[in-house]
């Protein structure tokens, strides 16, 4: 099954719209009514909704990924993107989207910089 995206509030809304234009099932933090929640709460929401979170916040989400692993908790995947132009981020994300299923992304931390 194709992964469903949950776009963190630090990622431009235009990125989420570009994903939708390409057929990606995507919601944003703002649309979910989660603006201002902690990173831990954002990841918990993404897990509850089975949506891979897309963020620019490397440091905190790497720590959260490691915390989940140590605690034996599961999440539907974390995609960390550098702050680059939307078009470049989109191209990298689409390569990942066509290559990884939601099952592949389970408990996975992916860096879009690896998807050039």
C-alpha angles and dihedrals in degrees: 000000000000115000119255116221131225108193115211119229093251090065116083116260088229088068091057091049091049089052091052090049087059095049100261115146100235140164129180132225088247094052091049090053091242101120110141097019117135120263090251090054091048091053091046089052092049089051092049091051095039092237126141109236119230115202145157090214101101101165099052097040093048087054091047091049089053092046091052091050093050091048094046091241122145132224132181094243140288123235114196117197131188115236098264133142111298093244093056093045089048094052091051093046092050090053088054092044093054091046104043130054124208087258091054090052096054109126090351128136111206127187113208088211085076091059101069 
